[in-house]
Amino acid sequence: MPIISPFDPATLEPWLTERQTHWASWLQTLVETESPSGDAAAIAHCGELVADWLRQLVGPEELELGSADAVPYLRMRTSRSDTPGVLLLAHLDTVWATGSFQPLYKVSAGRASGPGVFDMKGGLVIAVAALAAMRELGLGSLPVTLLCTGDEEVGSPASRQIIEAEARRSEAVLVLEPPVAGAVKVARKGVGEYHLRLKGRAAHAGLEPERGVNSVVELAALVGQVAATARPELGTTVTPTVFNGGLRTNVVPAEAELRVDVRFSTSLEAQRVDAELRALAPSHPEAVLELVGGANRPPMESEASAALFQLAQAVAGRLGWGELRGATVGGGSDGNFTAALGIPTLDGMGIVGGNAHAAGEWAEPASIPARAALLAGCIQAIEPGAAP
């Protein structure tokens, strides 16, 4: 995947840097426009802001503010051409409930904090800034589609079909999730969730406990077996996370439940864990174990990002960065879906920062010009034939 129509590094990043006050102001505006997952009105409002900026600076051929199963999304195309192009993936929703941060936005020692500033309001600003720079500087590229979904933080149940449809008509996918200390994300683990429910039989805990089938005892005996399906040496983690059982202290519990988080680096490992969990059985002959769930995000394996990572390293070199590093992470993103389709996918193109999903989430507004230059350079460099 060689670089074509080389951009001029002497103009790209300086153009973006000269407008840093605009990007920083936009970041503050987006962060203060809270958009928690599940709040359709708030997410739609966030999408409207991004759409306004795209109209002003990018002049798209198509711009749609729509919804899928009542979940808002924004889709922009730079061209109506049917030629396979570059898909930029972003999301409008955050994990933070309204009012989680007070003040909503603040900057201290160059670090901005606020709900979603790192994951991924900063990535949205970078996408708009990169596309604006390409338009202003006349950087040619394949058609670009920017898709901003509204339910990424809850697994993209409504958006997955749209994401996969857009990926199938694309040469490559660049994901605006944040990097890891500046490193792009070249591989992500897949994600699975399981819910085990054990049904026993209630009885009086003091008068005749022997008549009951104790669901807590039966399910507790399986927790160790669940955890033992992990294979950390292969990148597979299986973590029991929530255990509930019983209603009253004087009643043998009739039901208990366990929730399990699973992360895996390969599809084969996902299949192995699934088979082992479904083979679990309680020891009491009258106890009944029900298991639901499974993998909800396939892994993004390194093969999917290899060519794009090489391209991004070359772009970073032309920008004078030195080495651009790649990182493998445990969390999933919408890039997992596109990579599983065999579409070249590179993640972690967003803003520099840290503490995603945690108190003290922060980002560096000053990193926006450089990250936008990297994104623009990569978009411009992708040539036809990238996809298999």
C-alpha positions as CSV (number, residue, x, y, z in Angstrom):
1,M,0.0,0.0,0.0
2,P,2.5,2.7,-1.2
3,I,1.9,6.4,-0.7
4,I,0.6,8.2,-3.8
5,S,0.3,11.9,-4.6
6,P,2.5,12.8,-1.7
7,F,1.3,15.7,0.5
8,D,3.5,18.6,1.4
9,P,4.4,18.2,5.1
10,A,5.5,21.8,5.2
11,T,2.0,23.0,4.7
12,L,-0.3,20.4,6.2
13,E,0.5,20.5,9.9
14,P,1.3,24.2,9.9
15,W,-2.2,24.9,8.4
16,L,-3.8,22.9,11.2
17,T,-1.6,24.4,13.9
18,E,-2.5,28.0,12.8
19,R,-6.2,27.1,13.6
20,Q,-5.6,25.4,16.9
21,T,-7.7,27.9,18.8
22,H,-10.7,26.8,16.6
23,W,-10.1,23.1,17.3
24,A,-9.7,23.7,21.0
25,S,-12.9,25.7,21.1
26,W,-14.7,23.0,19.2
27,L,-13.5,20.4,21.6
28,Q,-14.8,22.3,24.6
29,T,-18.2,22.8,22.8
30,L,-18.5,19.1,22.1
31,V,-17.5,18.0,25.6
32,E,-20.0,20.5,27.1
33,T,-22.7,19.0,24.8
34,E,-23.1,15.9,26.9
35,S,-24.2,12.8,25.0
36,P,-24.5,9.7,27.2
37,S,-25.4,6.4,25.6
38,G,-29.2,5.9,25.6
39,D,-30.1,9.6,25.5
40,A,-31.2,9.9,21.8
41,A,-32.0,13.6,22.0
42,A,-28.5,14.5,23.5
43,I,-26.7,12.3,21.0
44,A,-28.7,13.8,18.1
45,H,-27.8,17.3,19.3
46,C,-24.1,16.4,19.4
47,G,-24.4,15.1,15.8
48,E,-26.0,18.3,14.7
49,L,-23.0,20.3,15.9
50,V,-20.6,18.1,14.0
51,A,-22.8,18.3,10.9
52,D,-22.7,22.1,11.0
53,W,-18.9,22.1,11.1
54,L,-18.8,19.7,8.2
55,R,-21.1,21.9,6.2
56,Q,-18.9,24.9,6.9
57,L,-15.5,23.5,6.4
58,V,-15.8,20.3,4.3
59,G,-18.7,20.9,1.9
60,P,-19.8,17.3,1.7
61,E,-21.8,16.0,-1.3
62,E,-24.1,14.0,1.1
63,L,-24.9,14.6,4.8
64,E,-27.4,12.6,6.7
65,L,-28.6,12.8,10.3
66,G,-30.6,9.6,10.7
67,S,-31.4,6.9,13.2
68,A,-31.4,3.2,13.5
69,D,-33.7,1.6,16.1
70,A,-34.1,5.1,17.6
71,V,-30.3,5.5,17.9
72,P,-29.0,8.6,16.1
73,Y,-26.1,8.6,13.6
74,L,-24.4,11.0,11.3
75,R,-23.1,10.0,7.9
76,M,-21.2,12.3,5.6
77,R,-19.8,11.6,2.1
78,T,-17.3,13.8,0.3
79,S,-18.5,12.3,-3.0
80,R,-21.6,10.5,-4.5
81,S,-19.2,8.3,-6.5
82,D,-19.7,4.5,-6.2
83,T,-15.9,4.2,-6.2
84,P,-14.8,2.3,-3.0
85,G,-13.3,4.9,-0.6
86,V,-12.0,5.5,2.9
87,L,-14.4,5.0,5.9
88,L,-13.7,7.1,9.0
89,L,-15.4,5.6,12.0
90,A,-16.3,7.6,15.1
91,H,-19.0,7.7,17.8
92,L,-21.1,10.4,19.4
93,D,-22.0,8.7,22.6
94,T,-20.0,8.6,25.9
95,V,-20.1,6.4,28.9
96,W,-20.8,9.4,31.2
97,A,-24.3,10.1,32.6
98,T,-25.4,13.7,32.4
99,G,-23.9,15.8,35.2
100,S,-21.0,13.4,35.9
101,F,-18.4,16.2,35.6
102,Q,-18.4,19.5,37.5
103,P,-17.3,21.7,35.9
104,L,-18.1,20.1,32.6
105,Y,-14.9,21.2,31.0
106,K,-11.6,22.6,32.3
107,V,-8.0,22.9,31.2
108,S,-5.1,22.6,33.6
109,A,-1.4,22.3,32.6
110,G,-2.4,21.6,29.0
111,R,-4.8,18.8,29.9
112,A,-8.5,19.1,29.2
113,S,-10.9,17.1,31.3
114,G,-14.6,16.4,30.8
115,P,-17.0,13.7,29.8
116,G,-15.8,12.0,26.7
117,V,-13.0,14.4,26.0
118,F,-10.6,11.5,25.3
119,D,-13.2,8.9,24.2
120,M,-14.0,10.3,21.8
121,K,-15.0,13.9,21.4
122,G,-11.4,14.7,20.6
123,G,-11.5,12.1,17.8
124,L,-14.5,13.9,16.3
125,V,-12.7,17.2,16.2
126,I,-9.7,15.6,14.6
127,A,-11.8,14.0,11.8
128,V,-13.4,17.4,10.9
129,A,-10.0,19.2,11.1
130,A,-8.3,16.6,8.9
131,L,-11.1,16.8,6.2
132,A,-11.1,20.6,6.4
133,A,-7.3,20.6,5.8
134,M,-7.6,18.3,2.8
135,R,-10.2,20.5,1.2
136,E,-8.3,23.7,1.8
137,L,-5.0,22.3,0.6
138,G,-6.4,20.4,-2.3
139,L,-5.2,17.0,-1.1
140,G,-6.8,14.5,-3.4
141,S,-8.0,11.1,-2.2
142,L,-10.5,8.4,-2.7
143,P,-14.1,9.3,-1.6
144,V,-14.3,9.6,2.1
145,T,-17.3,8.6,4.3
146,L,-17.4,9.7,7.9
147,L,-19.8,7.6,10.0
148,C,-20.5,8.8,13.6
149,T,-22.7,6.3,15.5
150,G,-24.6,6.7,18.7
151,D,-24.3,3.4,20.6
152,E,-20.6,2.3,20.4
153,E,-20.2,2.4,24.2
154,V,-23.0,-0.2,24.6
155,G,-21.7,-2.6,21.9
156,S,-23.3,-1.0,18.8
157,P,-26.4,-3.2,18.6
158,A,-28.3,-0.7,16.5
159,S,-25.3,0.6,14.4
160,R,-23.5,-2.6,13.6
161,Q,-25.4,-3.3,10.4
162,I,-24.7,0.3,9.1
163,I,-21.1,0.0,10.0
164,E,-20.6,-3.3,8.2
165,A,-22.5,-2.1,5.1
166,E,-20.3,1.0,4.9
167,A,-17.1,-1.1,5.4
168,R,-18.1,-3.4,2.6
169,R,-18.1,-0.5,0.2
170,S,-14.7,0.8,1.4
171,E,-11.1,0.2,0.6
172,A,-9.9,0.9,4.2
173,V,-11.2,1.9,7.6
174,L,-9.6,4.4,10.0
175,V,-11.0,4.5,13.5
176,L,-11.0,7.8,15.5
177,E,-10.7,6.0,18.9
178,P,-7.9,7.5,21.0
179,P,-4.3,6.1,20.8
180,V,-2.3,4.5,23.6
181,A,0.3,7.1,24.6
182,G,0.4,8.2,21.0
183,A,0.6,4.7,19.6
184,V,-2.1,3.7,17.0
185,K,-4.0,0.5,17.8
186,V,-3.0,-2.4,15.5
187,A,-5.0,-5.1,17.2
188,R,-7.9,-5.4,19.6
189,K,-9.3,-8.3,21.6
190,G,-12.8,-9.5,20.8
191,V,-15.4,-9.2,23.5
192,G,-18.0,-11.6,24.9
193,E,-20.5,-11.5,27.7
194,Y,-22.3,-14.4,29.3
195,H,-25.1,-14.7,31.8
196,L,-25.4,-17.9,33.8
197,R,-28.6,-18.5,35.7
198,L,-29.0,-21.5,38.1
199,K,-32.4,-22.6,39.2
200,G,-32.8,-24.6,42.3
201,R,-35.7,-25.0,44.8
202,A,-36.6,-22.9,47.8
203,A,-37.1,-24.3,51.3
204,H,-37.1,-23.0,54.8
205,A,-33.5,-22.5,55.8
206,G,-34.1,-23.4,59.4
207,L,-36.8,-26.1,59.4
208,E,-36.0,-28.2,56.4
209,P,-33.1,-26.9,54.3
210,E,-32.5,-30.4,53.0
211,R,-35.7,-30.1,50.9
212,G,-34.3,-27.2,49.0
213,V,-31.8,-27.1,46.1
214,N,-29.4,-24.3,47.0
215,S,-28.8,-22.3,43.9
216,V,-26.0,-20.2,45.5
217,V,-24.0,-23.2,46.6
218,E,-24.5,-24.9,43.2
219,L,-23.5,-21.8,41.1
220,A,-20.7,-20.8,43.5
221,A,-19.1,-24.2,42.8
222,L,-19.0,-23.4,39.1
223,V,-17.3,-20.0,39.4
224,G,-13.8,-21.5,39.6
225,Q,-14.5,-23.6,36.6
226,V,-15.7,-20.5,34.7
227,A,-12.5,-18.6,35.6
228,A,-10.3,-21.7,34.7
229,T,-11.4,-21.4,31.0
230,A,-9.1,-18.4,30.7
231,R,-5.8,-18.8,28.8
232,P,-3.8,-15.6,29.6
233,E,-0.8,-16.9,27.7
234,L,-3.0,-16.8,24.6
235,G,-4.5,-13.4,25.4
236,T,-7.8,-14.9,26.6
237,T,-9.3,-13.6,29.9
238,V,-12.5,-14.9,31.4
239,T,-13.6,-12.8,34.4
240,P,-16.6,-13.5,36.6
241,T,-17.9,-10.0,37.4
242,V,-21.3,-10.0,39.0
243,F,-22.8,-12.7,41.3
244,N,-26.4,-12.5,42.7
245,G,-28.5,-15.0,44.6
246,G,-31.1,-15.4,47.3
247,L,-33.8,-13.1,48.7
248,R,-34.0,-13.7,52.4
249,T,-31.7,-15.1,55.0
250,N,-34.2,-17.7,56.2
251,V,-34.9,-19.1,52.7
252,V,-32.8,-21.6,50.7
253,P,-32.2,-19.6,47.5
254,A,-34.1,-20.8,44.5
255,E,-32.1,-18.8,41.9
256,A,-28.7,-17.4,41.5
257,E,-26.9,-15.7,38.6
258,L,-23.4,-14.9,37.4
259,R,-22.2,-12.5,34.7
260,V,-18.9,-13.1,33.0
261,D,-16.7,-10.8,30.8
262,V,-14.6,-12.6,28.1
263,R,-11.8,-11.1,26.0
264,F,-10.0,-13.1,23.3
265,S,-7.4,-12.4,20.6
266,T,-8.5,-14.9,18.1
267,S,-11.9,-16.4,16.9
268,L,-10.6,-19.9,17.7
269,E,-10.2,-18.9,21.4
270,A,-13.7,-17.4,21.4
271,Q,-15.1,-20.7,20.1
272,R,-13.2,-22.7,22.7
273,V,-14.4,-20.6,25.6
274,D,-17.9,-20.7,24.4
275,A,-17.8,-24.5,24.1
276,E,-16.3,-25.0,27.6
277,L,-18.8,-22.6,29.2
278,R,-21.7,-24.4,27.6
279,A,-20.4,-27.7,28.8
280,L,-20.7,-26.7,32.5
281,A,-23.1,-28.6,34.7
282,P,-24.2,-28.3,38.3
283,S,-23.6,-31.2,40.7
284,H,-27.1,-31.5,42.1
285,P,-29.3,-33.6,39.7
286,E,-32.3,-31.3,40.2
287,A,-30.4,-28.1,39.6
288,V,-30.9,-26.5,36.2
289,L,-28.2,-24.3,34.6
290,E,-29.1,-21.8,31.9
291,L,-26.5,-19.9,29.9
292,V,-27.1,-17.1,27.5
293,G,-24.7,-14.8,25.7
294,G,-21.6,-15.1,23.6
295,A,-19.2,-13.0,21.6
296,N,-20.6,-9.6,20.7
297,R,-17.4,-8.2,19.1
298,P,-15.0,-10.3,17.0
299,P,-11.3,-9.7,17.5
300,M,-9.4,-7.2,15.4
301,E,-6.4,-9.3,14.5
302,S,-3.0,-7.7,13.6
303,E,-3.3,-8.9,10.0
304,A,-6.1,-6.5,9.4
305,S,-4.0,-3.5,10.3
306,A,-0.6,-4.5,8.9
307,A,-0.7,-2.6,5.6
308,L,-2.4,0.5,7.0
309,F,0.1,0.6,9.9
310,Q,3.0,0.5,7.5
311,L,1.4,3.4,5.5
312,A,0.8,5.4,8.7
313,Q,4.4,4.9,9.8
314,A,5.5,6.3,6.4
315,V,3.1,9.3,6.8
316,A,4.4,9.9,10.3
317,G,8.0,9.8,9.0
318,R,7.1,12.4,6.3
319,L,5.7,14.6,9.1
320,G,8.9,14.4,11.0
321,W,7.6,12.4,13.9
322,G,10.2,9.6,13.9
323,E,8.8,6.2,14.8
324,L,5.0,5.7,15.0
325,R,4.3,2.8,17.4
326,G,1.5,0.3,17.3
327,A,-0.3,-1.2,20.4
328,T,-2.5,-4.2,21.1
329,V,-5.3,-3.5,23.5
330,G,-8.0,-5.5,25.4
331,G,-11.0,-3.2,24.7
332,G,-13.1,-3.5,21.6
333,S,-14.3,-0.8,19.1
334,D,-16.4,-0.7,16.0
335,G,-13.1,-1.4,14.1
336,N,-13.5,-5.0,15.3
337,F,-16.5,-5.4,13.1
338,T,-14.8,-4.0,10.0
339,A,-11.6,-5.9,10.5
340,A,-13.6,-9.2,10.8
341,L,-15.0,-8.5,7.3
342,G,-11.5,-8.5,5.9
343,I,-11.4,-4.8,5.3
344,P,-8.0,-3.2,6.2
345,T,-8.6,-1.3,9.5
346,L,-6.4,0.9,11.6
347,D,-7.5,2.1,15.0
348,G,-6.4,4.7,17.5
349,M,-6.3,7.7,15.2
350,G,-7.8,10.1,17.8
351,I,-6.6,12.5,20.4
352,V,-3.7,12.0,22.8
353,G,-4.9,11.6,26.5
354,G,-5.8,9.0,29.1
355,N,-8.1,7.6,31.7
356,A,-10.8,6.5,29.3
357,H,-14.1,5.6,31.1
358,A,-12.5,6.6,34.4
359,A,-12.6,9.6,36.8
360,G,-10.1,12.1,35.6
361,E,-10.5,11.4,31.9
362,W,-8.2,13.9,30.0
363,A,-6.9,14.8,26.6
364,E,-4.3,17.2,25.2
365,P,-5.9,19.8,22.9
366,A,-2.5,20.7,21.6
367,S,-2.2,17.2,20.0
368,I,-5.1,17.9,17.6
369,P,-3.1,19.4,14.7
370,A,-0.5,16.7,14.6
371,R,-3.1,13.9,14.9
372,A,-5.3,15.5,12.2
373,A,-2.2,15.8,10.0
374,L,-1.5,12.1,10.4
375,L,-5.2,11.3,9.6
376,A,-5.2,13.5,6.6
377,G,-2.0,12.1,5.3
378,C,-3.2,8.5,5.7
379,I,-6.5,9.3,4.0
380,Q,-4.7,10.9,1.1
381,A,-2.3,8.0,0.8
382,I,-4.7,5.1,0.5
383,E,-5.0,4.0,-3.1
384,P,-7.4,1.7,-4.9
385,G,-6.9,-2.0,-4.3
386,A,-6.3,-1.7,-0.6
387,A,-9.2,-4.0,0.2
388,P,-9.0,-7.7,-0.8
